[in-house]
Amino acid sequence: MAATALAANMFPLEVLLPGRSYAATNAGKTLVVIFQRGGNDGLNTIVPYTDPQYYAARPRSTGGGIGIPPPGSGDGAGLDLPGTGFAMHPSILPLHSLFTGGRLAIVTAVGFAGSTQSHFTDQDTIEHGFFQLRDGWLNRYLAAVPAAGAAAMRAASIGDDVAKSLRGSVLVPSLTDLASVSFTRLGQSRATLDSNFRAIYAQDPASTSTNPARNSLHALGPDMLARVAAIEGIGPAAPQNGATYPATTFGREMWDLAHIIRSGLGLEVATVDIGGWDTHDDQGGGGTAANRQAGRLADFAGGIRAFVDDLGPLMSNVVLLTCTEFGRTVRQNASGGTDHGKASTWFLIGGSMKGGLYHGAAGWPGSLADANLDSGRYLRATVEFRDLYADVLSKHFGVGAGDLAAVFPGYTHTPVGLFA
């Protein structure tokens, strides 16, 4: 049982799939996808403060509403994004200099036609690429495009479970705590345990179990042990370049992730979750009016900024993409919160990313008047989420049109233009 459980989280990626050769330029590069689960309110994250309709729908937090006051107006004011008419929520201050320095791309209205505004179905759509498909979009990438070289760990979900975006025919490990992935604490018993595992894996699978996965388990078990040894080999490490991570689960996971990337294990794709975004009540604003969303944004921004600082120049080979299943209603509700909406704000940083504010080809609606909204309540999507995914795969990893078709079957990619 112990051998089965451990192998289930530490299996390799090359899982008896027929190999093919591609011209992708994914060598030494990494994609990190952070999922804000619960539906983050994009309008209070990146605030259209020059639009009077924003404050009509959300009175200023200084007056009892949840609206973020304009830059320079005092307590809880937004952080100006120069020349755009937009401001950042004050709790994401750690990301502000990344934007003004041209490193952070902000896409203001990401979504898709046909959103059900259900956490479960819309998360499935975002993670699978298409609701009707059962494997994740990142798993299909791993299956379609081979690793550029030997990798001790090509992909991983950082957290308690494997994200749906990484589930599929290619098996991917989850890592809850890097320090716990080790047999060293067993002391002298470690050699015995390793020997026992190897003896189990060397047996005839038919003699050990009737489980249909028994052949794969016996074939992959020794490789799992090698992966544990690789993680043990990198050891603990302090953050570099003066990076300071939040003392939270998300902060610890981003710290672990940066350490794995810097240690040269060949990590190409990773996912991290951060929850708590379903702000139906007590959403709050900024400053002394801060409440639920402000706390989540501070953790989110602090973890991302520490990760970027920690990796330093290595970020030239790393792209970090954030996503959420939907945004929130334009108008605040009677409980000081917002309800399920449609489009929301996503962030990207790293690689050859061109920083800036992106509204999509259709542009920002100009005004949040009811006539410009979906059903008079929701911000319409002006950037299709699959186009962002395809931009990252094609520009960061060099994935060609044929392989993009394997990842997003039947979909026509319209570039967003985020990369130099």
N, C-alpha and C positions, 0 to 999 in steps of 0.2 A: 504493500500500500504506500509506504513512504517513497519508494522508488517511482511509483506511478505518479504521485502527487508532485514530486519535485520535477520530474521530466515534463509534466504538463505546463509548467511555467518557464522552462528553460530550454525548449527545443530549438533546433536550428531552423534556418529559413529555407534551405534547399530540400524540399520535401518530395522527392521522387517525381519531380515535374520534368518533362522533356525540356532540355536547354535549347535556347535560341540565341543568336548573336545580333546585337543592336549597336548603333553608333552613338548611344547616349554619352553625355560628358558628365556623368555622375560621380566620377572618381574624387574622393576626398570631400564630398559635399554632404550637407545635412539639411533636412527639412524638419522643423518642429511645429506641430499643430496644437494650439491651446484651445480647448473648448470651454466657453463660458456657459455652463449648463443652467437652464432656467429661463433664458430669454432676456438678454441685457437691454436696458433702455438706451438706445443709441442717441436719442434726442437730448438726454441730459449728460451724455458722455462727450459728444461733440455738439455744441450748442449753437443754433442759429440765432444768435442774440440780436441781430439787426432786423429780424422779422417781428413786427408787433403781434402777429398772430400766435407766435410762440408764447408770449406772455399773456395773451388772451386765453389760451388753452391751459397755461400753467402759470398762475400768478407767482411773483417772485417769492423766494423762500423767506426773505426778510419781512414779507407781508402775510405769511402763513401758508403759502403755496409750496410747490416743489421746484419752481423755475429757478435756474441758475442766473444770478444777476450779471449784468454786462461787466466786462473787464474794467477795472479801476473804480468800481462803484462801492467798494467797501466789503463788509463781511460776506464771505462765501462767494465772491465774484469769480467769474470764469477767467481762464488764462487765454489771452488773445492769441489767435493764430493770424499773424500779420497779413493784411491784404486779402483776407478771405471772407470776412463777415461772420466768422465762426469763432468759438472759444472752447477750450477744454474745461471739463469739470475740474475744480481745484484739487481734487484728490488724486488726479493723475499727473500731478506736477513732475514726478520723475521722468515722464515721457516728453515733457514740453521741449526741452533743449534738443532732444533727438529730432523733433519735428522742425524746429527753427534751424537746426544744423543740416537739414536736407536728408536725414537718414530714415525718417519714419513716414510711411505711406498710410493714409487714413482713407478708407472707402466708406462713404457715408450712408449708402442705402443698398445693402446687399441682401439678396433674398432669391425667391423663385416664384414663378406663377403656380398657383394651385396650393399655396400654403393652407394647411388645415388649422393652423394656430393651436395644434395639439403638441405638447412637449414631445410625446413619444413618436408620433408619425413624422414630425418635422425634424427631429434629431435623426431619425432613421434616414430620411431623405438626404440631409446634409452629410451624414457619415457614409452612406452607401453610394451617394451620387445620384441614385434613382431609387425611389421608394420600392419599386417592384424587384430590385436586385437584392440578394441576400448577403453578398460579400461586400467588404468595404472598398472604397475607392483607393486607399493607400495599399491595401492588400493586392488589388488588381495591378497596381503599378509594380509592386515587388514581383508579381508573377510574370508580368510582361517584359520587364527590363532587368536583366541579370546584374548582379553586383559587379563593379568595375575591377574588383580584386578580392582577395581573401579578407573576410571580415569575421572577427570573433563574435560580433553582435551587430547585424545589419539593421535591425529594427527592434523597437521596444515600446511598450506602453508603460509610462511611469505612473504608478498608482496601484489600486487594489485589483483591477481587472483589465483585460485587454479591451481597448476601445473598439467599437463596432467598425470604425474605419479601417482597422488593422486586422479584422477577422476575415478568414477565408481559407483558400487552399494552401496558402503559405503560412506556416505556423510561426507565431510571434510571441515572445515572452512578455510577461508583466513583471515589473520590479516595484515593490512597495517601499523598500528602504535599502539603499545600496549597501549599507553596513551590515544588514542582516543576511545578505547573499554570501554566505561563507560557512565552511566547515571548520575553520581554524579554532573556534571556541570549543571544539570537541577534544582538542589536545591530542593525546596519544591514541584516542579512539578513532581519530579521523582516518588513519590508514586502513583500519579494519572495516570501517563503513564504506570507504571507496572500493576496497576489495570485494565486499559483499555485493555492492551495486553492480560491479563489473561481472561478477559471477552470475547474477540474475540475468543481466542483459545478454550474456553468452549462451544461455540455455536455449533450447528449442522453444520458440514461442508457443507452439501448440501444446507443450507440456505444462505451461505455466498459467494459461488463462483461456477462456472462451471469448474474451472481448475481441470484437472485430479489429480493434486498433492495436492488437498485441504485436503484430509484425513491425509496425512503425515504431512502437515504443522500444522494442529491443534493438532496432536499428539506430534509433536516435539517442538512446540513453547514454552511450559513451561520449557523444558529442555534447550532451547536456553537462556532463561532468567537466568537460574541457571548458565550457562557458563559465561555470562556477569558478574554475581555477583562474580564468582570465580576469574576472571581476575581482577576485581576491588579489590578483597580481597588481592591480592598479592602486590598491590601498587607499587610505583616507587622504584628503588634501584640503587645505584651507582655500577659500576663494582668492582669486588673483586680482591685481590691479585696483585694490581698495574696495572691491565690491562688498556690499552689505545686504544680505538677503533678509526678508521679513522672517520673524520667528513664528512661522505658520507652516501648515502642511504644504501649501503651495510653494512657499519659499524654500522649504527643504527639498521638495521635488525638483525645483529649478536648479538648485545647487547641485544635486546629484546628477542631473542631466548635463550641466556644464562640465562636470568632472569626467563623465563618460566620454563626451565629445573631445575634450582636451587630451584624454589619455590614449587616443589613437586606436580604439577597438573597432573602428570602421563603421560607427553608427551613421546610418543614412536617413532613417525616418524614425521620429519619436512623437508620441502624443502625451499630453498632460491635460487633466481636467481641473477646473475650478468652478465650484457650484455656488448657489446662493443668490441667483439673479432674478428670481421670480417675485418681484416687488409689488404685489397687489396692495400692500398697505405699508405705511411708515417708510416710504422710499426715501424721503428727505431730500435736502439740497446739498449745499456746501457750507463750510465754516461752522458756526454754532447751530445751523439747521441740519447738519450732517446726520444721517441715519443709516439705514440698511445699505443702500447702494454705495454711499461714500466709503463705507468700510470695505466692501468688496473691491471697489476700484482702487483703493489704496494698496491692498494686498496684491492685486493683479499688476498694477503699474510698478510697485516696488520689486516684485519678483522678476518682471521682465527687464527692468533697468539693471538690476543686479546681474542677471544672466548676461546681458549685453556687455556690461563693464567687465565681468569675470572673463569672458572669452576674448575681449579686446580685439586684436587684429584677426583672430580666427573667425570673426563674424563675416568676413568677406566670403567665406565658404558656407555660411549658415543662413538660411532664411527661416524666420519665425512668422507664422501666420496665426491670427486669432479668429475664432468663429463663434457664432451663437445661433440657436435655432430660429429665433425671430426677435423682433423688437417689441415695443409696447405701444399702446394707444397714444395718440397725440395729446388728447385731453386727459388730465389727471382725474382720478375718480374721487368719490366722497370719503375714501379711507386714507387719503394722502399718498396714494400709490398710483400705479398704472396697470392696465390689464393687457392680455396677450394681443400683440400687434402683428406686423408683417416685417418690413425691411428693418435692418439694424446696421450698426457700424462695426466694421472689421479693421484690424490693423495688420500691417506687414512691415518687417524690417530685416535688413541684412542682404548679403549677396550683392548683386548689381542693381538693387532696388532704387528707383527714383522716388525720393521723398516728396510729399505734397498731399493735397486734398483732392480726392477723386470722387466725382458725382456720377460717372457713367456718361454714355453718349447723350442720353436724354436730359442730363443736367439736373440740378436741384430744382424743385418745383417753384422756387421764387417766393412762395408764400405758403404757409400751412393752413390757409383757408380751407374750409370743408370741401369746396368745389375741386380743389387740387389733390384731394386725398382719395385713397381707395375706400369706397363705401362711406366716405365722409368722416372716417375715423383713423385710418392707418396710413403711414408713410409707404408709398409704392416703391417696389424694388426697381432701381435703375441699373444695377449691376447684377448679372446672373452669377450665383456662387460658383457654378461649374467653370465659368470663364476665368475666375481667379485661380481655381485649382489648375486649370490647363495652362494658364500663364506661368505659374510656378514650375510645373513639370517641364514645360517646353523651354523656358528661359533659364531656369536654375539647373535643372538636370539634363537639359539638351534632348528631351524626349521628342521624337519625330511624330509626324501625323499618323503613321500606321499604328504606333504604340499608344498614342492618345486615343485612337479609336477602340483599342482593347480596354482602356481604362474607362472611357465614357462612350460606350457603344451607341451609335446612332445620333450622337450629339455633334452639332457644328459649333466649333470654338470661335468666338469673337474676341480677339485680344483686347484687354483693358488698357494696356500700354504702361504697365508699372515698372518695367525693367529697361535699363539703358541698353 
